[in-house]
Amino acid sequence: MIRGLHAMFYSSHADELRAFFRDKLGFQGTDVGEGWLIFDAPEADLGVHPTEGNDPPSGTADISFYCDDIAGTVKELKSRGVEFTQDVEDHGYGLVTYFKAPGGFKVQLYQPRYSK
C-alpha cells in the first residue's frame, strides 16, 4: 500500500536548489550519490482542487509548504536569505505568501486554518 509521497522539482539549477533546500529551508537529506540529495520532508497532506476558467489547467500539479506561525517562519527564512515575492495575505483557507527558489521557482508558504 502507499506509504508516502515523493515530490520532484525539475531545475536547470539543481545544485543551487538542493543547497537552498538544505541551507535555507533547513531540510535534512541523504546523498544517494553524485550530490543527488533526497530530502526528508516533514509531514505532508494532499489536496485535490477543481479547476475551471482562469484557474490552472487540469493536469497541473503544485507544491507548497505550510507552517504553524507564518510571521515567525517568514522572519526566520528572510534571516537565511530567502526572498519573498509578496506580503502575507489572507486567502480564506489560510495565510499565504510566496518565496523564490533557484531555477525560477515561486513556492507558496502558508499557515492553514484547518487542522489535521
N, C-alpha and C positions, 0 to 999 in steps of 0.2 A: 504494500500500500504506500501511497505518497507520504513522505515523512519530512519534507522540507521544500523550500523554494530557492532556486538558483537564478539570479538575475545577471544580465550582461550589459556592459557599456562598451560599445564598439567605438574606438577612438583612434584618430591619426596621431594622438599624443598619449599613447598608452602608458609609457613610463612616467610621464608627468601626472597623469590621472591616478595611477597607482600610488605615487608618492603623496598626492593630495589626499586620497582616502586614508592613507596610513598616518601622515604627519599632521594634516589639518583637521580631519574629521575624527582621528584617533582610533580607526578600525584596526584590529589585530588580524593577522592572516598567516597563511602558510605559503612559503615559497615552494611551488611544485616543480621548479626547475627553470633555469634561464631567466630568473627575475619575475616569472609569472606568479603573481600573488593571488591567492584565493582568500578573500576576506571572510571572517566570521561576522555575519550580520547579527545584530541584536534580534529581538522578536520581530515578527512580521504579521501583516494582515493583507488581505487581498479583496479588492472591491471590483464589482462589475457595474459599469455605468451605461445607461442608454445614451445613444448619440443620434442627433438629427440636426438639420440646418447648418449653422456655422460651427457646431461642435467639432472636435477632432473626428476624422473619418473613421468609420467602422474598420476594425483591424489594427487600430493604434494601441500600443502598449505604453504605459507611463510608469515611472518610478519616482517616488517621493520618500522623504524621511520625516518621521514625526518625533516629537519630544513632549515632555511634561511642562516645561517652562520656556516658552519661546523667547521671551525677553532675555532671560539668562543664557540660553543657548546661543542666540544671535550675538550677544556680548562676548561670550567665550570664543565663538568661531571668528568673529572680527579680530580678536586679540591674536589669533593664529594666522591672520592674513586672508581670511575668506572674504570675498567681495559679494555683497548682496546687491540685487538689482532693483529692489523696491522696499518701501517700508512695510511693516506688518499690517495686514488688512483682515477684516472680519469677513469670511466667506460663508457664514452660516454654520457649516459643519465644523469649523474651527478657525483659528487664527493662522494666517498664511503669509509667507514671504518666499522669495526665490534667491538662490545664490548661483554664481558662476563656478564651473569646474573646467579644468583643462580639456581641450578638444572641442570646445564650442557647446558644452552642455549648460543648460539652465535647469536647475534642480529645485523642486519645491521642498520647503521645510514647513511643517505645520504642527500646531498644538490642537489635537482633536477635541471636540466637545462630547464625543461618545466615549463610553468606557467599555473595556473588554471584560 
